[in-house]
Structure formats: structure tokens, C-alpha cells
Amino acid sequence: MTQIAGKDIATPTRTKEILEKYGFSFKKSLGQNFLVDTNILHNIVSAADLTKEKGAIEIGPGIGALTEQLGRIAGKVMAIEIDQRLLPILEDTLSPYENIEVVHGDVLELNLKSLIEEKMTGVDKLSVVANLPYYVTTPILMKLLEERLPLENIVVMIQKEVAERIAAKPGTKDYGSLSVAAQFYAETEVAMIVPASVFIPRPNVDSAVIRLKVRERPPVEVDDQDIFFRVVRSSFAQRRKTLLNNLMNGLFLKTQKDEVIQMLADIGIDPTRRGETLSIEEFSRLANEGLRRGLIAK
């Protein structure tokens, strides 16, 4: 097929033209919603702080609306697409850009370190820039962060509610284990709110662009990362319960209660507080001290 001529992909007219040409139908199971607002795309790319010396990884390029914007700014772009039906469309829409390569696969199953070593040589820094499907936002973000990939920024459009949870501060209703996990690995900020009206098809909720500036090292010292996250998850198990009750239900033995109360007193944490009031620094103190006293087994 010949390449579709025209300007930016991310307009309602051109998006519909491309979809009709290929007879493409959206798969609800893949959470496909295509953005049709170039101004928002420019803002997303700008938030990633890309240059021709840097590279970008996109997850779920769709028909290439964000991909082409990345290709104009970044030195190299690797776009990972799970839906095989989109591959010929992307070959068409992205044909003017020699610096863009499309990889077919599920990002949750791919070896990203190997792909980066193979495909992204010759660039100084890497960022992930993507419009993520709502249903796999958290698994994808945690994979990107936990695998310690050589990333500078992660700039992603996700469900507004999830973005607010990721960036939430202690003591707020949105603060939870996801907030702590994301902020352990990155500095987080909501860059912009994106209305549902700028997508085809229109989703049921608004989206937000969140920027995660990946940290070189965590903001706190933890003696055992697995134990740190076990403590965090236990502390948020039931939000209405006190910190002590949650910890005793999910982490410590009933026979350890007096020792746990004493430990909390020694590290300056009131056992009647709720988990959502604790800072990352307090969680690290709790995890480290529990390990040192032999109250939490590896």
C-alpha cells in the first residue's frame, strides 16, 4: 500500500482516514484509545526532555501518532507494539522516519535490557514515552522501574486517578503502596490532565500525563528491599486499621506484639497512626529495624 500523505497523524480526520484505509477495529481487551490532539502530544514529548543525542522507547504506538513526534525530536526511537494488526499501518505511517524501529511483542514479556543493548546504541540517555493502556499501567511501570533500566525519564499518559496515586504525598487519600513504590525509584509529578474528549474512541475517564524522573539511587537506605516493600504492603493492607493492627495481621507473629510496640516507640512511630501517614523514610526505618531485631525474617 502507498503511504498516506498528509500532516500529523494525530488529527481526527487523518486518524479516521488511516483506520478506514486498513479497516481497523479497536480491541477493547487491549485498551486501545488513539489520541487526536497534536498540542497534547507536543507537551508529552517536551516533558521527556528529548534531543537528537537521546533515545526514546514507546510502548503501544497504535497508528504512530506519538511515535512520529518522538521521531522528529529524538535520535532513535524503539516502539513496542503487541497488536500484530497495527504493524503494516505503522510501516506505512512511519516510513518517512529512518530513526524509528517497531518491535512486535508484549512489553511485559520482553527482555528490555537486551533490546536496549541491541537497538538503542549511540544515544546518550533514554526515556520511555507512551500512552499506556489503562489495564496494564501498574505492571508496566513497575517493570520499568524494578528492572533498573538505563532510563532518564518515564513520561506516560495514564488514567488520571492512577497518576494522582503515583504522585500522592503522605497523609492524603490517594497515598498508598503504589505511591511509595514509584517514589522509591523516581521523582514523580503530574505534568498535565488530558480530557477524555481528545481520544478515539473516547474513554470513560480523563487521563493524565505523569513524569517520573528516575533516581540514580533510592531516597532512603534500606537493608533489604524485599522486606521494605513487604512492610509497605502490610501497612496499607486495610486503610481504616491502625499501623500496628495491619502489621500484626500481615507481617509479625501475634507473640511478637509487645516487641513490635517497643520497636515502634524506639524509632519514634506511634503505633496508632495509619499507614498512609508514614513517609518513605519512616517505612525504611521500620523495615530496617524490624530486620535488625530479627522480628522480620528474610
Secondary structure per residue as TSV (DSSP state, phi and psi in degrees):
chain	resnum	aa	ss	phi	psi
A	1	M	-	360.0	146.4
A	2	T	-	-77.9	153.6
A	3	Q	-	-67.5	140.2
A	4	I	-	-75.4	121.0
A	5	A	-	-78.9	156.5
A	6	G	S	143.2	-173.7
A	7	K	S	-90.5	-146.4
A	8	D	-	-54.9	144.0
A	9	I	S	-65.9	-36.7
A	10	A	-	-79.1	55.5
A	11	T	S	-126.1	151.4
A	12	P	H	-56.1	-42.0
A	13	T	H	-64.9	-50.0
A	14	R	H	-71.2	-36.5
A	15	T	H	-60.6	-46.1
A	16	K	H	-64.0	-37.8
A	17	E	H	-60.5	-45.3
A	18	I	H	-66.2	-45.3
A	19	L	H	-61.9	-40.9
A	20	E	H	-69.3	-38.7
A	21	K	H	-58.7	-40.0
A	22	Y	H	-98.6	-0.3
A	23	G	T	58.8	37.5
A	24	F	-	-79.3	134.3
A	25	S	-	-119.4	140.6
A	26	F	-	-73.4	140.5
A	27	K	-	-101.9	112.9
A	28	K	G	-60.5	-33.4
A	29	S	G	-65.1	-20.8
A	30	L	G	-100.2	3.3
A	31	G	T	60.0	42.8
A	32	Q	-	-85.5	116.8
A	33	N	-	-138.2	117.4
A	34	F	E	-97.1	131.8
A	35	L	E	-78.8	135.9
A	36	V	-	-127.3	48.7
A	37	D	-	-144.1	106.0
A	38	T	H	-67.6	-31.7
A	39	N	H	-60.9	-41.5
A	40	I	H	-65.9	-40.2
A	41	L	H	-61.2	-41.8
A	42	H	H	-61.8	-39.6
A	43	N	H	-66.3	-38.1
A	44	I	H	-63.3	-48.0
A	45	V	H	-62.9	-40.7
A	46	S	H	-61.5	-38.8
A	47	A	H	-64.7	-22.6
A	48	A	T	-83.3	-9.9
A	49	D	T	57.2	49.2
A	50	L	-	-88.0	153.7
A	51	T	-	-142.3	176.5
A	52	K	T	-67.4	-15.5
A	53	E	T	-87.7	-6.3
A	54	K	S	-112.3	163.2
A	55	G	E	-118.5	158.6
A	56	A	E	-131.2	141.9
A	57	I	E	-115.4	126.2
A	58	E	E	-112.0	140.3
A	59	I	E	-114.2	120.1
A	60	G	-	75.8	63.0
A	61	P	-	-70.2	-15.8
A	62	G	T	65.7	-118.8
A	63	I	T	-102.4	6.7
A	64	G	T	101.0	14.8
A	65	A	H	-61.7	-50.9
A	66	L	H	-75.3	-34.8
A	67	T	H	-57.4	-45.5
A	68	E	H	-66.0	-34.2
A	69	Q	H	-65.6	-39.6
A	70	L	H	-64.8	-41.5
A	71	G	H	-62.0	-28.1
A	72	R	H	-77.1	-23.0
A	73	I	H	-107.0	-43.6
A	74	A	S	-86.0	158.5
A	75	G	S	-71.2	-41.8
A	76	K	E	-139.1	145.7
A	77	V	E	-133.1	130.2
A	78	M	E	-115.4	119.8
A	79	A	E	-110.1	124.7
A	80	I	E	-104.7	117.8
A	81	E	E	-124.1	128.7
A	82	I	-	-84.7	-27.2
A	83	D	-	-89.4	108.2
A	84	Q	G	-59.9	-27.8
A	85	R	G	-64.3	-22.5
A	86	L	G	-86.1	-13.1
A	87	L	H	-60.4	-48.0
A	88	P	H	-65.2	-31.1
A	89	I	H	-66.3	-45.0
A	90	L	H	-65.1	-37.2
A	91	E	H	-60.2	-36.2
A	92	D	H	-73.4	-58.1
A	93	T	H	-67.6	-29.2
A	94	L	T	-100.3	7.4
A	95	S	T	-58.7	-26.6
A	96	P	T	-72.1	-9.3
A	97	Y	-	-111.1	103.6
A	98	E	T	-74.0	-16.0
A	99	N	T	-92.3	8.6
A	100	I	E	-112.4	131.0
A	101	E	E	-125.1	131.2
A	102	V	E	-98.4	130.6
A	103	V	E	-114.2	128.2
A	104	H	E	-90.1	123.3
A	105	G	S	165.9	171.3
A	106	D	-	-93.3	117.9
A	107	V	T	-58.5	-28.7
A	108	L	T	-72.9	-17.9
A	109	E	T	-107.4	-15.3
A	110	L	S	-76.6	151.5
A	111	N	-	-86.9	95.1
A	112	L	H	-68.4	-34.7
A	113	K	H	-60.2	-44.6
A	114	S	H	-65.9	-41.6
A	115	L	H	-62.3	-41.6
A	116	I	H	-63.6	-44.4
A	117	E	H	-62.2	-35.3
A	118	E	H	-81.1	-42.3
A	119	K	H	-102.0	-21.8
A	120	M	-	-114.6	34.4
A	121	T	T	-71.4	152.3
A	122	G	T	86.3	4.1
A	123	V	-	-113.8	148.3
A	124	D	S	-73.6	-51.2
A	125	K	-	-135.0	156.9
A	126	L	E	-123.0	143.4
A	127	S	E	-132.9	148.4
A	128	V	E	-94.7	128.1
A	129	V	E	-132.5	121.1
A	130	A	E	-161.5	158.3
A	131	N	E	-104.6	99.3
A	132	L	-	-84.7	141.7
A	133	P	-	-61.6	137.2
A	134	Y	G	-56.1	-39.9
A	135	Y	G	-71.9	-15.1
A	136	V	G	-125.6	20.2
A	137	T	H	-56.0	-55.5
A	138	T	H	-64.7	-47.0
A	139	P	H	-58.2	-39.5
A	140	I	H	-67.2	-47.5
A	141	L	H	-60.3	-43.9
A	142	M	H	-68.0	-34.6
A	143	K	H	-63.0	-45.9
A	144	L	H	-60.4	-39.1
A	145	L	H	-80.7	-45.7
A	146	E	H	-70.1	-28.5
A	147	E	T	-80.8	1.3
A	148	R	T	52.2	47.0
A	149	L	-	-70.6	155.4
A	150	P	S	-76.4	68.3
A	151	L	E	-108.6	142.8
A	152	E	E	-90.4	-52.1
A	153	N	E	-134.6	152.5
A	154	I	E	-122.7	112.3
A	155	V	E	-117.4	109.7
A	156	V	E	-134.5	145.0
A	157	M	E	-94.1	124.3
A	158	I	E	-140.5	177.2
A	159	Q	E	-58.5	134.1
A	160	K	H	-54.0	-42.8
A	161	E	H	-61.0	-39.7
A	162	V	H	-70.8	-39.8
A	163	A	H	-59.6	-41.4
A	164	E	H	-66.4	-35.0
A	165	R	H	-67.6	-40.4
A	166	I	H	-63.5	-39.7
A	167	A	H	-92.4	-0.2
A	168	A	-	-65.2	150.1
A	169	K	-	-101.9	157.5
A	170	P	T	-54.4	142.9
A	171	G	T	88.4	-1.7
A	172	T	S	-103.0	161.4
A	173	K	T	-67.0	-24.5
A	174	D	T	-86.7	-12.0
A	175	Y	-	-73.6	129.2
A	176	G	S	-159.5	-164.0
A	177	S	H	-63.9	-32.1
A	178	L	H	-66.0	-40.0
A	179	S	H	-59.1	-48.1
A	180	V	H	-63.8	-45.1
A	181	A	H	-62.1	-47.6
A	182	A	H	-64.1	-42.8
A	183	Q	H	-76.7	-16.1
A	184	F	H	-67.0	-37.1
A	185	Y	H	-98.1	-19.9
A	186	A	E	-152.6	156.3
A	187	E	E	-84.0	130.3
A	188	T	E	-118.1	143.6
A	189	E	E	-155.0	142.1
A	190	V	E	-80.9	117.7
A	191	A	E	-84.0	-36.5
A	192	M	E	-166.8	154.9
A	193	I	E	-97.5	137.9
A	194	V	E	-120.3	118.2
A	195	P	-	-69.5	152.3
A	196	A	G	-62.2	-22.7
A	197	S	G	-68.8	-11.7
A	198	V	G	-98.2	17.2
A	199	F	E	-118.3	151.5
A	200	I	E	-122.8	123.4
A	201	P	S	-69.6	164.3
A	202	R	-	-76.4	124.3
A	203	P	-	-74.1	170.3
A	204	N	S	-80.9	-16.0
A	205	V	S	-133.5	163.1
A	206	D	-	-75.9	159.7
A	207	S	E	-113.2	173.2
A	208	A	E	-146.3	149.4
A	209	V	E	-96.7	122.9
A	210	I	E	-114.7	139.5
A	211	R	E	-111.4	125.9
A	212	L	E	-114.6	112.0
A	213	K	E	-88.8	108.9
A	214	V	E	-67.1	129.4
A	215	R	-	-78.4	146.2
A	216	E	S	-70.9	-33.0
A	217	R	S	-147.4	153.9
A	218	P	-	-59.6	158.2
A	219	P	S	-75.7	-9.8
A	220	V	S	-134.0	156.3
A	221	E	-	-89.5	123.4
A	222	V	-	-121.1	135.9
A	223	D	S	-74.3	-28.8
A	224	D	-	-149.1	113.2
A	225	Q	H	-64.6	-39.8
A	226	D	H	-61.0	-43.5
A	227	I	H	-66.4	-39.8
A	228	F	H	-55.0	-48.1
A	229	F	H	-73.7	-27.5
A	230	R	H	-64.6	-42.0
A	231	V	H	-61.4	-44.9
A	232	V	H	-61.2	-49.2
A	233	R	H	-61.2	-42.7
A	234	S	H	-62.9	-38.9
A	235	S	H	-65.6	-26.8
A	236	F	T	-102.9	8.2
A	237	A	S	-54.3	-48.2
A	238	Q	S	-133.3	109.6
A	239	R	T	-61.4	-28.8
A	240	R	T	-82.2	-11.3
A	241	K	S	-87.1	156.7
A	242	T	-	-70.5	162.4
A	243	L	H	-56.0	-46.2
A	244	L	H	-60.5	-46.7
A	245	N	H	-60.9	-43.4
A	246	N	H	-63.2	-44.1
A	247	L	H	-64.7	-40.1
A	248	M	H	-70.8	-29.6
A	249	N	H	-77.8	-31.4
A	250	G	H	-119.5	-11.7
A	251	L	T	-129.7	-43.2
A	252	F	S	-106.5	158.1
A	253	L	-	-77.5	149.6
A	254	K	G	-57.3	-33.1
A	255	T	G	-70.9	-11.3
A	256	Q	G	-94.1	3.7
A	257	K	H	-56.0	-47.1
A	258	D	H	-62.3	-39.8
A	259	E	H	-66.8	-37.4
A	260	V	H	-66.8	-42.9
A	261	I	H	-60.9	-42.3
A	262	Q	H	-65.2	-41.7
A	263	M	H	-62.3	-45.4
A	264	L	H	-60.1	-40.5
A	265	A	H	-63.4	-42.2
A	266	D	H	-65.1	-30.0
A	267	I	T	-101.1	8.9
A	268	G	T	76.1	31.8
A	269	I	-	-118.9	121.0
A	270	D	-	-70.2	122.2
A	271	P	T	-65.5	-15.1
A	272	T	T	-88.2	-4.0
A	273	R	S	-67.4	162.4
A	274	R	-	-99.2	154.7
A	275	G	G	-54.8	-36.5
A	276	E	G	-70.6	-4.4
A	277	T	G	-93.7	-8.5
A	278	L	-	-84.4	138.6
A	279	S	-	-82.7	167.7
A	280	I	H	-59.4	-37.8
A	281	E	H	-63.0	-39.8
A	282	E	H	-69.1	-38.3
A	283	F	H	-61.8	-38.9
A	284	S	H	-67.8	-39.6
A	285	R	H	-60.7	-44.0
A	286	L	H	-64.3	-45.4
A	287	A	H	-66.2	-46.2
A	288	N	H	-62.7	-43.2
A	289	E	H	-70.7	-37.7
A	290	G	H	-62.3	-36.7
A	291	L	H	-71.4	-44.8
A	292	R	H	-63.5	-35.1
A	293	R	T	-85.5	-0.1
A	294	G	T	74.6	16.7
A	295	L	-	-83.8	-25.0
A	296	I	S	-115.6	121.5
A	297	A	-	-85.1	144.0
A	298	K	-	-70.7	360.0
